[in-house]
Structures are given as structure tokens and as C-alpha cells.
Amino acid sequence: MVATTTDDRRSREGDLIAVVREFVNELQPQRANAIDISPSSRIERDLGIDSLGRTELILRIERAFRVRLPTQIVGEADTIGDLVNALEHAGARPGPARTVQAPSDLPPVPAASEAGTLVEVLDWHVAQHPDRLHLTILQDDTTALGAMTYAELAQSARAVAAGLISRNVEPGDRVALMLPTSLDFFSAFFGILYAGAVPVPIYPPMRLSQIEDHLRRQAGILSNAGARMLVTMQEGMGPAALLRGQVETLDSVESVASLSTDSAATPLPPVTDDRSTALIQYTSGSTGDPKGVVLSHANLLANIRTMGAVMEASSADIFISWLPLYHDMGLIGAWLGCLHFGAPLYAMSPLSFLVRPESWLWAMHSFRATLSASPNFGFEFCLAKIDDADLEGLDLSSLRMVANGAEPVSVQTLRRFIERFEHHGFKPGAMAPVYGLAENTVGLAFPPPGRPPIIDRVDRTALTGRGAAAPAGTGDPKPLEIVACGHPLPGHEVRIVDRTGREVGDRQEGRLEFRGPSATSGYFRNDAKTRELFRDGWLDSGDRAYVASGDVYITGRVKDIIIRAGRHIYPQEVEEAVAGIPGVRKGGVVVFGATDQSTGTERVVVVAETRETDKSARAELQKRAHEVATDVAGTPPDDMVLAPPRAVPKTSSGKIRRSAAKELYESGTIGTPQRSLWWQVLRLSLAGAGPQLKRLRRLLADVLYAGWWWIVVACSFLLAWLAVTLLPRLDWRWAAVRMIARAALALAGVTITASGIEHIPRRNAILAFNHSSYMDALVLAAGLPGEPAFVAKKELAGQVFAGPFLRRLSTLFVERYDVTGSLSDLKALTKIARQGQILVFFPEGTFTRRPGLSAFYLGAFKVAVDANLPVLPGIIRGTRSMLRGDQWFPRWTPVTIEIGAPIVPSGTDFESALRLRDAARQAILARCGEPDLGEMVKPTRPEAES
């Protein structure tokens, strides 16, 4: 504890306010000492300190008081008083010298090379080395918040999967993840996969003041995904609940803790199809047209394995990451790559990095990291925010490769980072500029390990004028410098095409297209964008690039490049130059093209953030920015806008959202201050009124239908029971039951479509149906001809109402758990079958609420073989949706019955029964439209049987 008495607190309070005042004066020199700062002053609203400013302020407070504040204080602190409270409970700041804390010696293990899905990858590691360390969550470079072995990850994930299944999440459903970097994220992600569902990672809000924009963006994504559930942290349940009003499909908002409380053993579906969707990764885009990249297990593993081959990855590697887990580079490149190769991952939250960027470097030092990755922003942030004193003793010599990607790579950042950190053991060959995109899972081009960055100097006029990347002369004063991003990954292809789609040669700029095993099948529920993505088997990257000596050089985004009088203007280069002007906020410049409505031409617009408010100073700054932009672009901008801080929209990973900036500019709202939190919440609540009313209307209709349905079923059963009890002949009873069943289904609005009924003979056959619901018997009673004998569990024979009713319909009862009784029943069934009776079996023996065809018991097929009778595979579709196994709330759905062609036994021995069973099951599986649950372990006692 730093302070314990009232006097100490007042002293600390005064000292802290002095630090804050000095910082505010730097940010807003025109208001120097004019702002009244007190413990009640709000950091953002009163003092004008934004998110990045907060991180800088925290750094200064830590240095001034030699303490270490909790990283979450960046997002949680609202007033100066909150900072004083955090200061009182802060621990001492460690000195620069750290001891090397290499992880315990882990024996080398092979990668999960034969696994076809991510679930199989984890299960393989659990089977081979369950207690091997998989991942560690770091608070900073010296403090671990938790760790997981492979077995612990699988155990926690299966608990989450059980909770998902108990809440009606089905295979193929989309479940959104809005979690920070924590053990919960990993458990939830694999829990969703174990349940057969599809994870959709989205990012949590960093600040409550940003909640409206944040939730509106997420609502668009969740609506497009059709998410059934959102999993978030406990403290985020309140804000996340607002999304239910925006997203019609969102049934519930849960936490990992709430999902993991279900201790009942729940069978999990096998996840073995590598073509099934493993992830929907939403790319940065507008709220109205989100693009969810569909990635299969095969896509993910192909990318992970080829990247690993190029990087020479193995279980001997150690990966340190601060990347957000909702971003493909952090999720796939860092975590899932480590999972596959058996390498330990040490992950810290992005917030920890933003508060103390040196913690990333010291973590690599402490744990002797060999691999890491960051967007260009991270390297620049280290250069700008870390003092030399904080690097004393730092050793980065263990690093073999640090990928620099996910956003444009700055030549200047590369040079400055290598130059500064070479003194700390960082090898130039460890810096690896890479290229990738979500549409190719994550990575597409990588340089060879150990190769220092290659920087191509090209003639500016040739490239911007005619797209020729001609090498610049040695005396060229203003060449364009472009970084090589490596060669295409093995098994992947890249080509550069012109406007007509014709492939161009080396050093000719054009649109980059690609193809390969990592490429997506398209955007989820967005056919228009998917059509735009594909062209003759190739995928459009949306980037302009050229190839030289096998290396890929990215020149910019197609949609971002501005064409002016036949010249190409590259926004990133102009943005970097303007951001270097004193008075302009770094990372706060955006350049885009806006259409001139009067002429139809493209206008060049530069928006630069500044805290300057003095008119003459702003005029001078605007003039200087105009000159710099003109010098770099070769043409003057049409509009030079000076905007307040936070005016330039960015993605969660810090990338400039040029399209959003253009929309704000054209609507005249760029730089408009955010509304207060209560106003944002009110607007969101009102916006959700429409979907909520629709949901209530649907619920009322469902309740009314369910009530009517049960009235019809109850009355129908009573009529059927009386008819069966009173009528003397079996054929009369069956005629009555069939008529009542058809009337009941008609009154309930259920239509039955039957096909293949002609395959059923009048005598001598066995029908085997899939079993989905209690309604199966009612549907078959309405749809099957004649007087079939159903085979049911013996427990039903002893029931007061059901027993006599079923016996008078010639139902046959069998023992399930007594072996001797079961064998005796099979002999009796065989005898009856030989006499010509049509027998109806449900060979699964049970049904569950989960869609899918379970394993078949052998009894029906042993009877068929012994009696030498054909088996007719029968398929029932729709009854599971009508009334699930563990629910009593019916829903309207159409029903179909399909009878397949007879399958004749191939012999009379036991193996013939096995072949007959497998053939019948395969015929039903091919037509039932549900997944194969044959590998599921059956529960000791079935959940529900008929």
C-alpha cells in the first residue's frame, strides 16, 4: 500500500494532480493552467484525455510515484479520484533488472499432423501429453494470472459445451464471444467447438463512453451471423443485454461461469468433418454490411501448417503475444498455431501492452521467446513510449522471428526499431514483414526465416503514373520505399492482374488475387460480397501490389488508393508525413477520396487531429499540413480538415477506418463529440424496441399455439384410448387410431408428406426408423398403412393407461437391460416376424434433444437375418423440431415420412446382421438431414425412449 493516512492521501492527491496538470498543459497548451483540476474532475469529459492519452498518463504516474498500477485502470477510471484510489493500492514498480525465468524444460513433442479438425488437435494433445503446459495468461512480464495444460483446457471446454447444449445450442449454431484475454476465452472458444457450434469472436468495449458506437457495430455483426447466444464476462452482462434488443436471433447472454455450472454428463457430438465451419471471422467494415469470413477446420489447419513450415515452428518454440484474441493474428497465428505445434503460449492483454509496452519486450526476455507478432503500430508504440532506462538489461537475442503484419508496414518504423533494439540483442533477421488477410485465414506471404527486411526503392513517378515499379536511381531524392512481405506460402498462389483481369508481369502494379487451401468459401450470409470476392477460381484481395524476384510488395488497398489526373495517391504515405508535423496527433490522420457531386471527380481530403484551438496557430498548422501533403502526393489536397482528438474512426486493432471517415466527412459530422453515456443507452434501448416487440409477438403466438396443440393432443389421446379399448377387432382399432391421429395433426396445423409408402409390403418385412421425438409414434400411426406391430421397451407394458392401450394395438415389448430376457424377446420377435407380421423398430433405442442419428442397436437386424426378411429404412423429418426430448413446448413444423428401398440380408450369420445394420443406418443417415452421432458414447440410461 502506498498511502494509509488522511495526510498521506492528501499529499498524494496533490502530487498526482500536479502530474495531471503538467500532462494536460502539454496536450492543450492554449488552456495552460486554465482548467480547474480536482479529484472529481472527469478524465475524458472535463480534461479532454482520450484512450491513448490515458495510457500515457498512467505511464507518467507510474514513473513519478515509482509504482505499478493495475492495467484495467485505463478503462475503468472515470475521475482523478479514481486514479488516487488506484495509487493508494498500487505495488512498488520493479527496477529495470529482471531475472531470466525460462519455462520449465518441456520435452519435444510432435505436432498434431494427422488431425482433421481443431477438436481433434486438442484431443490428440490430451491423449499424448495431457499435463503439458499449453498457455499462460500474463498480467505483465513478471506476473502470471493463470495457466492451462491441454487436459485442463479440454475439461473446461467440455463443461462449457455441456452448458451450451443444455441451453439448446445445436451443431452449426453461431455463438458470439465478447471476452477479454483470459482463460475464459480459451475455454469458451473450444466449448463452442465441442458443442458442434461455430464461434464468432467480437471485441469488448474498452470504454463505457464508446458503448453506443461499439454495440451498434456488434449488433450488425451478430444479426448477420444469426448468433443464438453471446458469451461475455460477468461484468459485461449489463451492456451486452442491450444487444438482445438489437438482434432478433439472440436468445441469451451468458458467462463462462454460468455455462459451466451444469454438472450433468452430456454426450458431445463428434467434430470430425474438416469441411465444417470452425470459425466466422468478421473483418473491419461498415455496420450496415458486415463481412463474416467463413473458415473451415481444413482452412485453419492448412494455414497453420504452412505458416509453421515456413517459420520452422516446433514444440521447442515459445510464443509471447499481446494481440487481441478476436483478431485473426492473435487468435490463429498466435494461439491456434501454438496449439497445433505443442509450443507454449504466453499471452497478455492488449491493455497491458498499451499501459506498459515494455512488458511485451521484457516478457520475451524473461521467457526466452523465439516467436512473436505485432502490427506495425506495436513496434511504433514501443519506440515512442519506452524510456531507455526501462530497457536496461533487456536481452532479445532468443527471438527467431517476429511477424510484422495485419496493417501496412512502415519502412521508417522497421529501420528505427531494428536500430534501437539491436543494442539489446534483437537480430535484423528476426524482423519479418508478412502479408495476410482474413479471407486466406490469416497468412498468405512470409519471408524466409532469418532474412533481414528487404526495402525496394522505386521511381515515384513511374509507379504513381503508369503502375510500373521501376527501381529508383541512386540519386533519386524522393523514391517510394516499399517493404517486401515475402513469398506466397507453400501450396498457395498469388497473381497480379490489371483492370481487365489479365495477369501482368514482374514489377507491374495491379490487383492481387490468390487461391489455395486456406482460402475462404465466402462471406457468411452475404452473397453479393461473395460474388465480388471470386473471379474464375481466384479470390480478390482488395489490395494493389506487385511482385519482384518472387517477393510480394503491397502498395495499398484498392478502395483507399486515390486516382487524381491519372496518378495514384497512396493514403498511408501522406498520413505518415502529415502525422509527423508538430501539433498533429500521431495516428490521427486519415486521407481519402470523396466524390465531388458537381463534377463527378474524386477530391483528395486530409483530416488531421489536433488539440490546437488558437485561430492563428490552427491556420499555420493547416498551411503546413497542406504543404507536406502536396509535397508527398505530388498534388494539393482539395480539403484540409483540422479535427479534434478522437475524430478519426479506427478499428479495435487501431487501424484507420477510411470508409467510415469518408462517411462522417460527407455527412458533415466528423469531429462531432460523443453523446453522454445515458443518452447512448437510451438511444440503443429505443432502437431495440422494434425487435423486442417482434420477439414478444412471436412469443405470444408460440404460447397460444402450444396451448392449442396440447388441447388437441390430450383430446385425441382420450378418443384413441376409448376407441382402442372398446373396439373388438384389431383392424378397426388401427383404422380409428389412424383417423384420430390424422385429424389431430391437421387440427394442430401439421402437414405430413409421405413418400416411398409403396415399398411397404402387406406382410413379411421389418421397418427401421430414426427416432427423434415422442411424436414419432403419432406420425407413423397417421402415415403407415395396415396394422404394424411396434416394438417398444418393456417398461411401457406396466403403465396403467399406456400398457393396455399398446397391447390392444399388437405392440411387442422387449427387455433392454436384462441379457437373458432380451435374448428371449428376440426369439419371440423372430417367430412373429416369420408369421408375416410387419414389425416397426426404432433401432437407436432412444432419442435426444440434439439433432443427429445415434448408433443403432443390433436387435432389429438380428431378427431380420434370422427370419430372412428385408429391412426397409424409414426416415422421419420434422418431429424433433416439433417436440424435443426434454421439452414440453411444441412448435409448428411440417413433417415428412420417407420409406427407402428394401435391403435384403446377405446371409444368416452374425456378420450379416452387422452388415445389414450398417447398410440400413447409412441409408437413413444419407436422407435424415442430421449429423452422424454414431461416435457419441451412449448414456447409461437413455434420456428418452418410446
QUIRA-V757832 format. One record per helix or strand of 3 or more residues. SS is the DSSP state (alpha for helix, beta for strand). FROM is the first residue (numbers start at 1). TO is the last residue. If there is no record, write none. Layout:
BEGIN
{{SS/FROM/TO} {SS/FROM/TO}}
END
This chain:
BEGIN
{{alpha/6/27} {alpha/29/31} {alpha/51/65} {alpha/73/76} {alpha/80/88} {alpha/118/129} {beta/133/138} {beta/144/149} {alpha/150/166} {beta/174/178} {alpha/183/194} {beta/198/201} {alpha/208/225} {beta/229/232} {alpha/234/245} {beta/252/254} {alpha/256/259} {beta/277/283} {beta/291/296} {alpha/297/311} {beta/318/321} {alpha/328/341} {beta/344/348} {alpha/350/355} {alpha/358/366} {beta/371/374} {alpha/376/385} {alpha/388/391} {beta/401/404} {alpha/411/424} {alpha/428/430} {beta/431/433} {alpha/438/440} {beta/455/458} {alpha/460/466} {beta/480/484} {beta/493/497} {beta/510/515} {alpha/527/533} {beta/538/548} {beta/551/557} {beta/562/564} {beta/567/569} {alpha/571/579} {beta/589/595} {beta/602/609} {alpha/615/633} {beta/639/643} {alpha/658/667} {alpha/677/687} {alpha/689/726} {alpha/730/747} {beta/752/755} {alpha/757/759} {beta/766/769} {alpha/775/783} {beta/789/793} {alpha/794/798} {alpha/802/807} {beta/812/814} {alpha/819/834} {beta/839/841} {alpha/859/867} {beta/871/877} {alpha/879/882} {beta/895/903} {alpha/910/928}}
END
